[in-house]
């Protein structure tokens, strides 16, 4: 360390171990799986299994999407700063742990709506889907912002980042593949409880991953001080001013629009897959395992 305990000298930075990199990579399982699973099953579940009219399901998901777009930058602005606990527990570690468990709880609750036919009182199911989705999205936004934002601070050297990035594709990829095909062996047509069981089993697996994630996201003394030092060196700009400045940047605007369109296309592709397999081809939902397997193999081949 340098003579001044409040300043981090780059030459004092310690290279992260492979174990820490593997541990950190487990966080990608949570961020990628719950989003994919939400896109893949939520529309099908509420329209076909819960029997909620398609316009109510569509409206709830549209409003949830709008809420996510608006709330994500606000949540980032409010939490991306030091608090009383930051010096002891870290700048991002507490937020990651604080948000991880609620994500899993609300994910399970999405598949345990009131046990009655939605046709009798559709507004109850509409508000249930919308409110639980927004709570789920709130904690997921906090988790993603601090988990993904902490990557660069945890792994400072180019060697670290390349190795950690490679492990983030390979190690979680195997678990994500298993998680993605697991629902196809549990879910049964006309049985709402099978969707709830799938969510519970998936949540348990992800909860175990969260436990093993802790060593990876735990911040060293150097990382804590670097975050605090970086924040003190910056002038705090108001949220509104920051948004105005951001949208004046053409590269940012184009990137935002492009990423949004890609996300929408990906979500629609996942959401329509179940309908395509079951309604168009008339096959059992287990048959979705084949395109899922092919997608995973294509991804591995591309990375290779």
Secondary structure, DSSP 8 states (H G I E B T S, - for coil): --SSTTS--GGG-----HHHHHHHHTHHHHHHHHHHHHHHHHHHIIIIIS---HHHHHHHHHHHHHHHHHHHHHHHHHHSS--TTHHHH-SSHHHHHHHHHHHHHHHHHHT---SS-TTT-HHHHHHHHHHHHHHHHHHHHHHHHHHHHHHHHH--SHHHHHHHHHHHHHHHHHHHHHHHHHHHHH--TT-HHHHHHHHHHHHHHHHHHHHHHHHHH---HHHHHHHHHHHHHS----HHHHHHHHHT-HHHHHHHHHHHHHHHHHHHHHHHHHHIIIIIS---GGGHHHHHHHHHHHHHHHH-
